[in-house]
Amino acid sequence: MCHDLVSFVFVEIHSLILNYLSLWFFLFLNNKAS
């Protein structure tokens, strides 16, 4: 049970970081284009 919880939290945090990085990268490209 504990192992499942840890892996679940790890996946959630990983996806949040990926979303944040992709959003930041998108804004960075928009700023360079304009």
C-alpha positions, -999 to +999 in steps of 0.1 A: +000+000+000+027+025+010+047+016-021+017+023-043+011+057-026+047+067-031+047+058-068+014+076-073+027+108-057+059+105-077+039+103-110+017+132-100+047+154-092+064+143-124+034+152-145+031+186-128+068+194-134+064+184-171+033+206-175+051+235-158+082+231-181+062+228-213+041+259-203+073+279-195+089+267-228+058+278-248+058+312-232+095+315-239+090+308-276+062+333-278+084+360-263+112+352-288+088+353-317+073+387-309 
